[in-house]
Structure formats: structure tokens, C-alpha cells
């Protein structure tokens, strides 16, 4: 059990490091202005059009790193710093989110699987932590409660793992489109690739964290007297 707890701490530190690097990378590449003069919104709209997608809107949302694609209402939501700006970081994020829209349009299997898990994960994430805490305190008298919590938490673990190919594929689609259409200079392309690489690593750390946390709870359950 102590080994699992130590891993949780180490992965938590790794997560802090990756998040810090990600913020620094985006800050750095936000200063690299695009020679094509296109904003994040314009890049997103062009990528959608080039892929024959005309029923998806590109809109601006408040906050930082709040960029996402919503398959429910078919919107590419770009934070204000991405939507309006004309730099390598904005280009990378805008193209990445459009990569999800392309996945949706092409019925990408991993995205379909992740979308199907959303209802279950939404339910389990609300109650799993309460059941797990109660289960730990009653593990010797009522171990089934902890086991129920473990099954509920496992849904979030599966979701985090399934998210990995979805995010990496969206980045690959984004970078391929940017390069094949000569949207960026060589230096700008390298910057976009580096930014998306660190963004993807946040999902890797999240997946590892959820897996190790699941093993931690399983160890508690298996070690009950």
C-alpha cells in the first residue's frame, strides 16, 4: 500500500511539472507571431472547411486553456487568447480542437467510445469518492462497499485511458493539416508540434494517476483482515 501511495505522490509531482512546462511553452509560443497573419478562429474555420465540415461553429469562450470541441452542439470552443490571437500557440490549439471535429465527422472509433462512456463517468465521478472514503473506514466490516467504490472509480480510469488515443490522434490530424497546407513556417510548425506534445503529456499523467490510484484502492481492499 505504501508503494502505491508513493507512486501517487510522484505522479502528482510529475503532473505539476508537466503543467508548468505546458504553461511556459504556450507563453513562449504565444510570442511567435504567424507570418500568414491568421487568427485562431480563421485557422479553425479553414481547417473545418478543408475537411468538408460546414455544420460546426467556431465560438469564443472565457478563460485560459478552456478550449474544447463540443460534439453535442457541434461547436469548436476557443479561449479568447486562442480565438483572437495570431501566433503559433493559437494555431496549434485551434487546429487540435478542429481535429476533434474531424474525428466526429469521420466517426472515429475511439471518440465514439469515449462519448459513450460520458454518462457513466458523469454519474460515477459524483459519488465514487464518497463511497471510497466510506469503504476504507468500513473495509474490515463491510468490504463490499469499498469494492463498489472501486468499480465506480474504474469507470473514470477507463475514460482517462480511452482519452489518450483521442487526444493524440487530434494532434496528429492538426499537425498534418497545418503542414500539408503550408499554413506555418518551419519554425512555427516546430513550435506547434512542441506545444501539442506537452499538452498531450498532461493526459498521459492523468491516466497514470488514475491507474495508480485504482491500484491503491485495490491494495486496501486486498489487504483487509
Residue pairs with C-beta under 8 A, 6 or more apart in sequence:
1 216
1 219
1 220
1 223
4 212
4 215
4 216
4 219
5 216
7 212
7 215
7 216
8 209
8 212
8 213
8 216
11 205
11 208
11 209
11 212
12 209
14 205
14 208
15 202
15 205
15 206
15 209
18 198
18 201
18 202
18 205
19 202
21 198
22 195
22 198
22 199
22 201
22 202
25 89
25 194
25 195
25 198
26 65
26 89
26 195
28 191
29 87
29 88
29 89
29 92
29 191
29 192
29 194
29 195
30 81
30 85
30 87
30 88
30 89
30 90
31 87
32 87
32 88
32 89
32 187
32 188
32 191
33 86
33 87
34 86
34 87
34 88
34 91
34 184
34 188
35 185
35 188
36 183
36 184
37 86
38 46
38 86
38 91
38 183
39 83
39 84
39 85
39 86
39 90
40 78
40 82
40 83
40 84
40 85
40 86
40 90
40 91
40 93
40 94
41 58
41 60
41 78
41 83
41 84
41 94
43 90
43 91
43 94
43 95
43 183
44 58
44 76
44 78
44 94
44 95
44 97
44 98
45 58
46 181
46 183
47 94
47 95
47 98
47 102
47 174
47 177
48 54
48 56
48 58
48 76
48 98
48 101
50 177
50 181
51 98
51 101
51 102
51 105
51 177
52 105
53 101
53 102
53 105
55 74
56 74
56 75
56 76
56 101
57 74
57 75
57 76
58 75
58 76
58 78
58 83
58 94
59 75
59 76
59 77
59 78
59 83
60 77
60 78
60 79
60 80
60 83
60 84
61 67
61 77
61 78
61 79
61 80
62 79
62 80
63 79
63 80
64 79
64 81
65 79
66 77
66 79
67 77
67 78
67 79
67 82
67 93
67 94
67 96
67 97
68 77
68 97
68 100
69 75
69 76
69 77
69 97
69 98
69 100
69 101
69 104
70 77
71 100
71 104
71 111
71 115
74 101
74 104
76 94
76 97
76 98
76 100
76 101
77 97
78 93
78 94
78 97
79 93
81 90
82 89
82 90
82 93
82 94
83 90
83 94
88 184
88 188
88 191
88 192
88 195
89 191
89 192
89 195
91 178
91 183
91 184
91 188
91 192
92 174
92 191
92 192
92 193
92 195
92 196
93 195
93 199
95 174
95 175
95 177
95 178
95 183
95 192
96 170
96 171
96 174
96 196
96 199
97 170
98 174
98 177
99 169
99 170
99 171
99 172
99 173
99 174
99 177
100 111
100 166
100 170
102 108
102 170
102 173
103 110
103 111
103 166
103 169
103 170
103 173
104 111
108 166
108 169
110 162
110 165
110 166
110 169
111 166
113 162
114 159
114 162
114 163
114 166
117 155
117 158
117 159
117 162
118 159
120 155
121 155
121 156
121 159
124 152
124 153
124 155
124 156
125 155
125 156
127 152
128 149
128 152
128 153
128 155
128 156
131 145
131 146
131 148
131 149
131 152
132 146
132 149
132 150
132 152
132 153
132 217
134 145
134 149
135 142
135 143
135 145
135 146
135 147
135 148
135 149
135 150
135 221
136 146
136 217
136 220
138 145
138 146
139 145
139 146
139 220
139 221
139 224
140 224
140 225
143 221
143 224
146 217
146 220
146 221
147 221
149 217
150 214
150 217
150 218
150 221
153 210
153 213
153 214
153 217
154 214
156 210
157 207
157 210
157 211
157 213
157 214
160 203
160 206
160 207
160 210
160 211
161 207
161 210
161 211
163 203
163 206
163 207
164 203
164 204
164 207
167 199
167 200
167 203
168 200
171 196
171 197
171 199
171 200
174 192
174 196
175 189
175 192
175 193
175 196
177 183
178 184
178 189
178 192
179 189
184 192
